[in-house]
Amino acid sequence: MLKLSDTWNWYYDEDKSSLMLEISEDMVFRSDLPRKVLIESAFTPQPFSVEDADIYHVFQDSVKGLPLSIPRQAELVLKAVTVKRFHKPVQPKSWFFNTQSAGYLPEEGEIVELQNEFNTGHFMVVESSETASIVISVSTEDFYLTGSKVMSFCEPIKVMHDRMRSSNAMFCQSDIQMVS
């Protein structure tokens, strides 16, 4: 996994039409979030903050048990931080998903399950509010929202909590040792 540094910097690259995170002279993370979903501060160069680092660690701990390579885990964590920090508020698009629970309130970093008539998928909660959360897909396989509309790895969507079911137990790594 990447080692955090106080030399990391956010900037918007007009040529690539993308928010970037400069990690080193040789490495840049490209967020691929559309310009229309970014808040105004995304277009001003700024350092990777202490708050960003805190969020990074929460999400990093969440992805450790996922069946993803280390580079894919790093990509997922960086995308989650980007969405949490720079995504505009949006309305939920819950109609794509089946109702699964009532009274459920997920925490940021939690892995949840969403279902519809086409598939079941796993998502990480990036930003949680009272009734809905922005989640990103943690699967490298496409998630079908409709017969022709798909979500890709790391793609965000806001969903009402009653459509979610906790999946943390499926992906938790435990360091339990047997003793006699």
Rosetta constraint file for C-alpha pairs under 8 A:
AtomPair CA 1 CA 70 HARMONIC 5.96 0.50
AtomPair CA 1 CA 71 HARMONIC 7.03 0.50
AtomPair CA 1 CA 73 HARMONIC 7.57 0.50
AtomPair CA 1 CA 74 HARMONIC 5.93 0.50
AtomPair CA 2 CA 74 HARMONIC 6.72 0.50
AtomPair CA 4 CA 8 HARMONIC 7.85 0.50
AtomPair CA 4 CA 53 HARMONIC 7.22 0.50
AtomPair CA 5 CA 23 HARMONIC 7.90 0.50
AtomPair CA 6 CA 47 HARMONIC 7.50 0.50
AtomPair CA 6 CA 48 HARMONIC 6.78 0.50
AtomPair CA 6 CA 49 HARMONIC 7.76 0.50
AtomPair CA 7 CA 23 HARMONIC 7.28 0.50
AtomPair CA 7 CA 24 HARMONIC 7.69 0.50
AtomPair CA 7 CA 47 HARMONIC 7.25 0.50
AtomPair CA 7 CA 48 HARMONIC 7.59 0.50
AtomPair CA 8 CA 21 HARMONIC 6.76 0.50
AtomPair CA 8 CA 22 HARMONIC 5.48 0.50
AtomPair CA 8 CA 23 HARMONIC 4.83 0.50
AtomPair CA 8 CA 24 HARMONIC 7.00 0.50
AtomPair CA 8 CA 47 HARMONIC 6.06 0.50
AtomPair CA 8 CA 48 HARMONIC 5.36 0.50
AtomPair CA 9 CA 21 HARMONIC 5.52 0.50
AtomPair CA 9 CA 22 HARMONIC 5.13 0.50
AtomPair CA 9 CA 23 HARMONIC 6.95 0.50
AtomPair CA 9 CA 45 HARMONIC 7.12 0.50
AtomPair CA 9 CA 46 HARMONIC 5.76 0.50
AtomPair CA 9 CA 47 HARMONIC 4.27 0.50
AtomPair CA 9 CA 48 HARMONIC 5.26 0.50
AtomPair CA 10 CA 19 HARMONIC 7.23 0.50
AtomPair CA 10 CA 20 HARMONIC 5.73 0.50
AtomPair CA 10 CA 21 HARMONIC 4.51 0.50
AtomPair CA 10 CA 22 HARMONIC 6.35 0.50
AtomPair CA 10 CA 42 HARMONIC 7.79 0.50
AtomPair CA 10 CA 45 HARMONIC 5.55 0.50
AtomPair CA 10 CA 46 HARMONIC 5.25 0.50
AtomPair CA 10 CA 47 HARMONIC 5.88 0.50
AtomPair CA 10 CA 48 HARMONIC 6.40 0.50
AtomPair CA 11 CA 19 HARMONIC 5.94 0.50
AtomPair CA 11 CA 20 HARMONIC 5.37 0.50
AtomPair CA 11 CA 21 HARMONIC 6.46 0.50
AtomPair CA 11 CA 22 HARMONIC 7.78 0.50
AtomPair CA 11 CA 42 HARMONIC 7.08 0.50
AtomPair CA 11 CA 43 HARMONIC 6.55 0.50
AtomPair CA 11 CA 44 HARMONIC 6.34 0.50
AtomPair CA 11 CA 45 HARMONIC 4.41 0.50
AtomPair CA 11 CA 46 HARMONIC 6.67 0.50
AtomPair CA 12 CA 17 HARMONIC 7.32 0.50
AtomPair CA 12 CA 18 HARMONIC 5.83 0.50
AtomPair CA 12 CA 19 HARMONIC 4.33 0.50
AtomPair CA 12 CA 20 HARMONIC 5.80 0.50
AtomPair CA 12 CA 42 HARMONIC 6.66 0.50
AtomPair CA 12 CA 43 HARMONIC 5.25 0.50
AtomPair CA 12 CA 44 HARMONIC 7.08 0.50
AtomPair CA 12 CA 45 HARMONIC 7.05 0.50
AtomPair CA 13 CA 17 HARMONIC 5.68 0.50
AtomPair CA 13 CA 18 HARMONIC 5.45 0.50
AtomPair CA 13 CA 19 HARMONIC 6.15 0.50
AtomPair CA 13 CA 20 HARMONIC 6.69 0.50
AtomPair CA 14 CA 18 HARMONIC 6.81 0.50
AtomPair CA 17 CA 34 HARMONIC 7.90 0.50
AtomPair CA 17 CA 35 HARMONIC 7.05 0.50
AtomPair CA 18 CA 30 HARMONIC 6.50 0.50
AtomPair CA 18 CA 31 HARMONIC 6.41 0.50
AtomPair CA 18 CA 32 HARMONIC 5.69 0.50
AtomPair CA 18 CA 33 HARMONIC 6.71 0.50
AtomPair CA 18 CA 34 HARMONIC 7.20 0.50
AtomPair CA 18 CA 35 HARMONIC 7.04 0.50
AtomPair CA 19 CA 30 HARMONIC 6.21 0.50
AtomPair CA 19 CA 31 HARMONIC 5.56 0.50
AtomPair CA 19 CA 32 HARMONIC 7.00 0.50
AtomPair CA 19 CA 33 HARMONIC 7.16 0.50
AtomPair CA 19 CA 42 HARMONIC 6.96 0.50
AtomPair CA 19 CA 43 HARMONIC 7.72 0.50
AtomPair CA 20 CA 28 HARMONIC 6.59 0.50
AtomPair CA 20 CA 29 HARMONIC 5.54 0.50
AtomPair CA 20 CA 30 HARMONIC 4.66 0.50
AtomPair CA 20 CA 31 HARMONIC 5.99 0.50
AtomPair CA 21 CA 28 HARMONIC 5.61 0.50
AtomPair CA 21 CA 29 HARMONIC 4.99 0.50
AtomPair CA 21 CA 30 HARMONIC 6.62 0.50
AtomPair CA 21 CA 31 HARMONIC 7.87 0.50
AtomPair CA 22 CA 27 HARMONIC 6.47 0.50
AtomPair CA 22 CA 28 HARMONIC 4.50 0.50
AtomPair CA 22 CA 29 HARMONIC 6.42 0.50
AtomPair CA 23 CA 27 HARMONIC 5.46 0.50
AtomPair CA 23 CA 28 HARMONIC 5.51 0.50
AtomPair CA 23 CA 29 HARMONIC 7.17 0.50
AtomPair CA 24 CA 28 HARMONIC 6.86 0.50
AtomPair CA 29 CA 78 HARMONIC 7.75 0.50
AtomPair CA 31 CA 79 HARMONIC 6.16 0.50
AtomPair CA 31 CA 82 HARMONIC 6.97 0.50
AtomPair CA 33 CA 37 HARMONIC 6.95 0.50
AtomPair CA 33 CA 38 HARMONIC 7.40 0.50
AtomPair CA 34 CA 38 HARMONIC 7.14 0.50
AtomPair CA 37 CA 87 HARMONIC 5.64 0.50
AtomPair CA 37 CA 88 HARMONIC 5.29 0.50
AtomPair CA 38 CA 42 HARMONIC 6.25 0.50
AtomPair CA 38 CA 86 HARMONIC 5.49 0.50
AtomPair CA 38 CA 87 HARMONIC 4.90 0.50
AtomPair CA 38 CA 88 HARMONIC 5.39 0.50
AtomPair CA 39 CA 86 HARMONIC 5.54 0.50
AtomPair CA 39 CA 87 HARMONIC 6.06 0.50
AtomPair CA 39 CA 88 HARMONIC 5.19 0.50
AtomPair CA 40 CA 44 HARMONIC 7.73 0.50
AtomPair CA 41 CA 86 HARMONIC 7.41 0.50
AtomPair CA 42 CA 86 HARMONIC 5.97 0.50
AtomPair CA 48 CA 52 HARMONIC 6.01 0.50
AtomPair CA 48 CA 53 HARMONIC 7.29 0.50
AtomPair CA 49 CA 53 HARMONIC 6.34 0.50
AtomPair CA 50 CA 54 HARMONIC 6.28 0.50
AtomPair CA 51 CA 55 HARMONIC 6.26 0.50
AtomPair CA 52 CA 56 HARMONIC 5.98 0.50
AtomPair CA 52 CA 81 HARMONIC 6.65 0.50
AtomPair CA 52 CA 85 HARMONIC 7.57 0.50
AtomPair CA 53 CA 57 HARMONIC 6.29 0.50
AtomPair CA 54 CA 58 HARMONIC 6.50 0.50
AtomPair CA 55 CA 59 HARMONIC 6.30 0.50
AtomPair CA 55 CA 81 HARMONIC 6.32 0.50
AtomPair CA 56 CA 60 HARMONIC 5.91 0.50
AtomPair CA 56 CA 77 HARMONIC 6.38 0.50
AtomPair CA 56 CA 78 HARMONIC 7.16 0.50
AtomPair CA 56 CA 81 HARMONIC 6.04 0.50
AtomPair CA 57 CA 61 HARMONIC 6.13 0.50
AtomPair CA 58 CA 62 HARMONIC 6.49 0.50
AtomPair CA 58 CA 108 HARMONIC 7.90 0.50
AtomPair CA 58 CA 109 HARMONIC 6.20 0.50
AtomPair CA 59 CA 63 HARMONIC 6.44 0.50
AtomPair CA 59 CA 77 HARMONIC 5.63 0.50
AtomPair CA 59 CA 80 HARMONIC 7.20 0.50
AtomPair CA 59 CA 81 HARMONIC 7.79 0.50
AtomPair CA 59 CA 108 HARMONIC 7.98 0.50
AtomPair CA 59 CA 109 HARMONIC 5.20 0.50
AtomPair CA 60 CA 64 HARMONIC 6.63 0.50
AtomPair CA 60 CA 73 HARMONIC 7.67 0.50
AtomPair CA 60 CA 74 HARMONIC 7.70 0.50
AtomPair CA 60 CA 77 HARMONIC 5.88 0.50
AtomPair CA 62 CA 109 HARMONIC 5.52 0.50
AtomPair CA 62 CA 110 HARMONIC 6.60 0.50
AtomPair CA 62 CA 111 HARMONIC 7.43 0.50
AtomPair CA 63 CA 73 HARMONIC 6.25 0.50
AtomPair CA 63 CA 76 HARMONIC 7.97 0.50
AtomPair CA 63 CA 77 HARMONIC 7.58 0.50
AtomPair CA 64 CA 73 HARMONIC 7.51 0.50
AtomPair CA 64 CA 172 HARMONIC 7.85 0.50
AtomPair CA 64 CA 173 HARMONIC 7.25 0.50
AtomPair CA 65 CA 171 HARMONIC 4.76 0.50
AtomPair CA 65 CA 172 HARMONIC 5.29 0.50
AtomPair CA 65 CA 173 HARMONIC 5.24 0.50
AtomPair CA 66 CA 171 HARMONIC 5.64 0.50
AtomPair CA 68 CA 72 HARMONIC 5.85 0.50
AtomPair CA 68 CA 73 HARMONIC 6.01 0.50
AtomPair CA 69 CA 73 HARMONIC 6.18 0.50
AtomPair CA 70 CA 74 HARMONIC 6.21 0.50
AtomPair CA 71 CA 75 HARMONIC 6.22 0.50
AtomPair CA 72 CA 76 HARMONIC 6.13 0.50
AtomPair CA 73 CA 77 HARMONIC 6.17 0.50
AtomPair CA 74 CA 78 HARMONIC 6.12 0.50
AtomPair CA 75 CA 79 HARMONIC 6.06 0.50
AtomPair CA 76 CA 80 HARMONIC 6.08 0.50
AtomPair CA 76 CA 138 HARMONIC 7.20 0.50
AtomPair CA 76 CA 154 HARMONIC 5.95 0.50
AtomPair CA 77 CA 81 HARMONIC 6.24 0.50
AtomPair CA 78 CA 82 HARMONIC 6.15 0.50
AtomPair CA 79 CA 83 HARMONIC 6.12 0.50
AtomPair CA 79 CA 154 HARMONIC 6.56 0.50
AtomPair CA 80 CA 84 HARMONIC 6.03 0.50
AtomPair CA 80 CA 126 HARMONIC 5.92 0.50
AtomPair CA 80 CA 136 HARMONIC 7.20 0.50
AtomPair CA 80 CA 154 HARMONIC 7.64 0.50
AtomPair CA 81 CA 85 HARMONIC 6.03 0.50
AtomPair CA 81 CA 126 HARMONIC 7.76 0.50
AtomPair CA 82 CA 86 HARMONIC 5.75 0.50
AtomPair CA 82 CA 87 HARMONIC 7.36 0.50
AtomPair CA 83 CA 87 HARMONIC 4.88 0.50
AtomPair CA 83 CA 126 HARMONIC 7.23 0.50
AtomPair CA 83 CA 156 HARMONIC 7.53 0.50
AtomPair CA 84 CA 126 HARMONIC 5.88 0.50
AtomPair CA 84 CA 127 HARMONIC 5.97 0.50
AtomPair CA 90 CA 158 HARMONIC 7.05 0.50
AtomPair CA 91 CA 158 HARMONIC 6.72 0.50
AtomPair CA 92 CA 132 HARMONIC 6.88 0.50
AtomPair CA 92 CA 133 HARMONIC 7.99 0.50
AtomPair CA 92 CA 157 HARMONIC 7.41 0.50
AtomPair CA 92 CA 158 HARMONIC 4.53 0.50
AtomPair CA 92 CA 159 HARMONIC 4.82 0.50
AtomPair CA 92 CA 160 HARMONIC 6.27 0.50
AtomPair CA 93 CA 157 HARMONIC 7.08 0.50
AtomPair CA 93 CA 158 HARMONIC 5.99 0.50
AtomPair CA 93 CA 159 HARMONIC 5.66 0.50
AtomPair CA 93 CA 160 HARMONIC 7.84 0.50
AtomPair CA 94 CA 158 HARMONIC 7.40 0.50
AtomPair CA 94 CA 159 HARMONIC 4.86 0.50
AtomPair CA 94 CA 160 HARMONIC 5.79 0.50
AtomPair CA 94 CA 163 HARMONIC 7.04 0.50
AtomPair CA 96 CA 116 HARMONIC 6.65 0.50
AtomPair CA 96 CA 145 HARMONIC 5.59 0.50
AtomPair CA 96 CA 146 HARMONIC 7.33 0.50
AtomPair CA 97 CA 114 HARMONIC 6.46 0.50
AtomPair CA 97 CA 115 HARMONIC 5.53 0.50
AtomPair CA 97 CA 116 HARMONIC 4.77 0.50
AtomPair CA 97 CA 145 HARMONIC 7.71 0.50
AtomPair CA 97 CA 163 HARMONIC 6.16 0.50
AtomPair CA 98 CA 114 HARMONIC 7.43 0.50
AtomPair CA 98 CA 115 HARMONIC 5.65 0.50
AtomPair CA 98 CA 116 HARMONIC 5.19 0.50
AtomPair CA 98 CA 117 HARMONIC 7.85 0.50
AtomPair CA 98 CA 163 HARMONIC 5.77 0.50
AtomPair CA 99 CA 162 HARMONIC 5.63 0.50
AtomPair CA 99 CA 163 HARMONIC 4.37 0.50
AtomPair CA 99 CA 164 HARMONIC 7.45 0.50
AtomPair CA 100 CA 162 HARMONIC 5.90 0.50
AtomPair CA 100 CA 163 HARMONIC 5.08 0.50
AtomPair CA 100 CA 164 HARMONIC 6.02 0.50
AtomPair CA 100 CA 165 HARMONIC 6.38 0.50
AtomPair CA 101 CA 161 HARMONIC 7.66 0.50
AtomPair CA 101 CA 162 HARMONIC 4.80 0.50
AtomPair CA 101 CA 163 HARMONIC 6.42 0.50
AtomPair CA 101 CA 164 HARMONIC 6.59 0.50
AtomPair CA 101 CA 165 HARMONIC 6.58 0.50
AtomPair CA 102 CA 161 HARMONIC 7.71 0.50
AtomPair CA 102 CA 162 HARMONIC 5.21 0.50
AtomPair CA 103 CA 161 HARMONIC 7.76 0.50
AtomPair CA 103 CA 162 HARMONIC 7.06 0.50
AtomPair CA 104 CA 161 HARMONIC 6.00 0.50
AtomPair CA 104 CA 162 HARMONIC 6.51 0.50
AtomPair CA 104 CA 164 HARMONIC 7.61 0.50
AtomPair CA 104 CA 165 HARMONIC 7.77 0.50
AtomPair CA 105 CA 130 HARMONIC 7.48 0.50
AtomPair CA 105 CA 131 HARMONIC 7.61 0.50
AtomPair CA 105 CA 161 HARMONIC 6.43 0.50
AtomPair CA 106 CA 110 HARMONIC 6.49 0.50
AtomPair CA 106 CA 112 HARMONIC 7.98 0.50
AtomPair CA 106 CA 125 HARMONIC 7.22 0.50
AtomPair CA 106 CA 128 HARMONIC 6.90 0.50
AtomPair CA 106 CA 161 HARMONIC 7.43 0.50
AtomPair CA 106 CA 166 HARMONIC 7.51 0.50
AtomPair CA 107 CA 125 HARMONIC 6.79 0.50
AtomPair CA 107 CA 128 HARMONIC 6.43 0.50
AtomPair CA 108 CA 124 HARMONIC 7.73 0.50
AtomPair CA 108 CA 125 HARMONIC 5.00 0.50
AtomPair CA 108 CA 126 HARMONIC 5.30 0.50
AtomPair CA 108 CA 127 HARMONIC 5.76 0.50
AtomPair CA 108 CA 128 HARMONIC 6.00 0.50
AtomPair CA 109 CA 124 HARMONIC 5.79 0.50
AtomPair CA 109 CA 125 HARMONIC 5.17 0.50
AtomPair CA 109 CA 126 HARMONIC 6.01 0.50
AtomPair CA 110 CA 124 HARMONIC 5.62 0.50
AtomPair CA 110 CA 125 HARMONIC 5.42 0.50
AtomPair CA 110 CA 166 HARMONIC 7.49 0.50
AtomPair CA 110 CA 167 HARMONIC 7.86 0.50
AtomPair CA 110 CA 168 HARMONIC 6.31 0.50
AtomPair CA 111 CA 122 HARMONIC 6.58 0.50
AtomPair CA 111 CA 123 HARMONIC 5.55 0.50
AtomPair CA 111 CA 124 HARMONIC 4.49 0.50
AtomPair CA 111 CA 125 HARMONIC 6.39 0.50
AtomPair CA 111 CA 166 HARMONIC 6.36 0.50
AtomPair CA 111 CA 167 HARMONIC 5.34 0.50
AtomPair CA 111 CA 168 HARMONIC 5.12 0.50
AtomPair CA 111 CA 171 HARMONIC 7.99 0.50
AtomPair CA 112 CA 122 HARMONIC 5.62 0.50
AtomPair CA 112 CA 123 HARMONIC 5.31 0.50
AtomPair CA 112 CA 124 HARMONIC 6.19 0.50
AtomPair CA 112 CA 125 HARMONIC 7.19 0.50
AtomPair CA 112 CA 164 HARMONIC 6.00 0.50
AtomPair CA 112 CA 165 HARMONIC 5.42 0.50
AtomPair CA 112 CA 166 HARMONIC 4.48 0.50
AtomPair CA 112 CA 167 HARMONIC 4.77 0.50
AtomPair CA 112 CA 168 HARMONIC 6.85 0.50
AtomPair CA 113 CA 120 HARMONIC 6.92 0.50
AtomPair CA 113 CA 121 HARMONIC 5.64 0.50
AtomPair CA 113 CA 122 HARMONIC 4.60 0.50
AtomPair CA 113 CA 123 HARMONIC 6.28 0.50
AtomPair CA 113 CA 164 HARMONIC 5.70 0.50
AtomPair CA 113 CA 165 HARMONIC 5.13 0.50
AtomPair CA 113 CA 166 HARMONIC 6.15 0.50
AtomPair CA 113 CA 167 HARMONIC 5.79 0.50
AtomPair CA 114 CA 120 HARMONIC 5.81 0.50
AtomPair CA 114 CA 121 HARMONIC 5.43 0.50
AtomPair CA 114 CA 122 HARMONIC 6.33 0.50
AtomPair CA 114 CA 123 HARMONIC 7.41 0.50
AtomPair CA 114 CA 163 HARMONIC 6.38 0.50
AtomPair CA 114 CA 164 HARMONIC 5.44 0.50
AtomPair CA 114 CA 165 HARMONIC 6.86 0.50
AtomPair CA 115 CA 119 HARMONIC 5.91 0.50
AtomPair CA 115 CA 120 HARMONIC 4.33 0.50
AtomPair CA 115 CA 121 HARMONIC 6.36 0.50
AtomPair CA 115 CA 163 HARMONIC 7.76 0.50
AtomPair CA 116 CA 120 HARMONIC 6.54 0.50
AtomPair CA 116 CA 145 HARMONIC 7.40 0.50
AtomPair CA 118 CA 144 HARMONIC 6.15 0.50
AtomPair CA 118 CA 145 HARMONIC 7.37 0.50
AtomPair CA 118 CA 146 HARMONIC 7.24 0.50
AtomPair CA 118 CA 147 HARMONIC 7.51 0.50
AtomPair CA 119 CA 143 HARMONIC 6.89 0.50
AtomPair CA 119 CA 144 HARMONIC 6.66 0.50
AtomPair CA 120 CA 143 HARMONIC 7.79 0.50
AtomPair CA 121 CA 137 HARMONIC 7.56 0.50
AtomPair CA 121 CA 139 HARMONIC 7.17 0.50
AtomPair CA 121 CA 143 HARMONIC 6.55 0.50
AtomPair CA 122 CA 137 HARMONIC 6.22 0.50
AtomPair CA 122 CA 138 HARMONIC 5.91 0.50
AtomPair CA 122 CA 139 HARMONIC 6.54 0.50
AtomPair CA 122 CA 167 HARMONIC 7.49 0.50
AtomPair CA 123 CA 135 HARMONIC 5.78 0.50
AtomPair CA 123 CA 136 HARMONIC 5.21 0.50
AtomPair CA 123 CA 137 HARMONIC 4.40 0.50
AtomPair CA 123 CA 138 HARMONIC 5.17 0.50
AtomPair CA 123 CA 139 HARMONIC 7.61 0.50
AtomPair CA 124 CA 135 HARMONIC 5.26 0.50
AtomPair CA 124 CA 136 HARMONIC 5.38 0.50
AtomPair CA 124 CA 137 HARMONIC 6.56 0.50
AtomPair CA 124 CA 138 HARMONIC 6.49 0.50
AtomPair CA 125 CA 133 HARMONIC 6.46 0.50
AtomPair CA 125 CA 134 HARMONIC 6.09 0.50
AtomPair CA 125 CA 135 HARMONIC 4.40 0.50
AtomPair CA 125 CA 136 HARMONIC 6.77 0.50
AtomPair CA 126 CA 133 HARMONIC 7.20 0.50
AtomPair CA 126 CA 134 HARMONIC 5.59 0.50
AtomPair CA 126 CA 135 HARMONIC 5.32 0.50
AtomPair CA 126 CA 136 HARMONIC 6.99 0.50
AtomPair CA 127 CA 133 HARMONIC 5.47 0.50
AtomPair CA 127 CA 134 HARMONIC 5.16 0.50
AtomPair CA 127 CA 135 HARMONIC 7.11 0.50
AtomPair CA 128 CA 132 HARMONIC 6.37 0.50
AtomPair CA 128 CA 133 HARMONIC 4.29 0.50
AtomPair CA 128 CA 134 HARMONIC 6.55 0.50
AtomPair CA 129 CA 133 HARMONIC 5.79 0.50
AtomPair CA 131 CA 160 HARMONIC 5.82 0.50
AtomPair CA 131 CA 161 HARMONIC 5.79 0.50
AtomPair CA 132 CA 158 HARMONIC 6.66 0.50
AtomPair CA 132 CA 159 HARMONIC 5.37 0.50
AtomPair CA 132 CA 160 HARMONIC 4.01 0.50
AtomPair CA 132 CA 161 HARMONIC 5.10 0.50
AtomPair CA 133 CA 158 HARMONIC 5.38 0.50
AtomPair CA 133 CA 159 HARMONIC 5.58 0.50
AtomPair CA 133 CA 160 HARMONIC 6.47 0.50
AtomPair CA 133 CA 161 HARMONIC 6.87 0.50
AtomPair CA 134 CA 156 HARMONIC 6.45 0.50
AtomPair CA 134 CA 157 HARMONIC 5.47 0.50
AtomPair CA 134 CA 158 HARMONIC 4.06 0.50
AtomPair CA 134 CA 159 HARMONIC 6.38 0.50
AtomPair CA 135 CA 156 HARMONIC 5.46 0.50
AtomPair CA 135 CA 157 HARMONIC 5.59 0.50
AtomPair CA 135 CA 158 HARMONIC 6.12 0.50
AtomPair CA 135 CA 159 HARMONIC 7.36 0.50
AtomPair CA 136 CA 153 HARMONIC 7.61 0.50
AtomPair CA 136 CA 154 HARMONIC 5.04 0.50
AtomPair CA 136 CA 155 HARMONIC 5.19 0.50
AtomPair CA 136 CA 156 HARMONIC 4.25 0.50
AtomPair CA 136 CA 157 HARMONIC 6.45 0.50
AtomPair CA 137 CA 143 HARMONIC 7.97 0.50
AtomPair CA 137 CA 151 HARMONIC 7.40 0.50
AtomPair CA 137 CA 152 HARMONIC 6.85 0.50
AtomPair CA 137 CA 153 HARMONIC 5.25 0.50
AtomPair CA 137 CA 154 HARMONIC 4.84 0.50
AtomPair CA 137 CA 155 HARMONIC 5.69 0.50
AtomPair CA 137 CA 156 HARMONIC 6.79 0.50
AtomPair CA 138 CA 153 HARMONIC 5.89 0.50
AtomPair CA 138 CA 154 HARMONIC 6.06 0.50
AtomPair CA 139 CA 143 HARMONIC 7.96 0.50
AtomPair CA 139 CA 152 HARMONIC 7.80 0.50
AtomPair CA 139 CA 153 HARMONIC 5.55 0.50
AtomPair CA 139 CA 154 HARMONIC 7.86 0.50
AtomPair CA 140 CA 152 HARMONIC 7.11 0.50
AtomPair CA 140 CA 153 HARMONIC 5.03 0.50
AtomPair CA 141 CA 152 HARMONIC 6.93 0.50
AtomPair CA 141 CA 153 HARMONIC 6.86 0.50
AtomPair CA 142 CA 150 HARMONIC 5.99 0.50
AtomPair CA 142 CA 151 HARMONIC 5.55 0.50
AtomPair CA 142 CA 152 HARMONIC 4.89 0.50
AtomPair CA 142 CA 153 HARMONIC 6.83 0.50
AtomPair CA 143 CA 150 HARMONIC 5.38 0.50
AtomPair CA 143 CA 151 HARMONIC 5.03 0.50
AtomPair CA 143 CA 152 HARMONIC 6.58 0.50
AtomPair CA 144 CA 148 HARMONIC 7.25 0.50
AtomPair CA 144 CA 149 HARMONIC 6.00 0.50
AtomPair CA 144 CA 150 HARMONIC 4.36 0.50
AtomPair CA 144 CA 151 HARMONIC 6.38 0.50
AtomPair CA 145 CA 149 HARMONIC 5.47 0.50
AtomPair CA 145 CA 150 HARMONIC 5.44 0.50
AtomPair CA 145 CA 151 HARMONIC 7.00 0.50
AtomPair CA 146 CA 150 HARMONIC 6.98 0.50
AtomPair CA 151 CA 155 HARMONIC 6.08 0.50
AtomPair CA 159 CA 163 HARMONIC 6.99 0.50
AtomPair CA 160 CA 164 HARMONIC 7.51 0.50
AtomPair CA 167 CA 171 HARMONIC 7.15 0.50
AtomPair CA 168 CA 172 HARMONIC 5.94 0.50
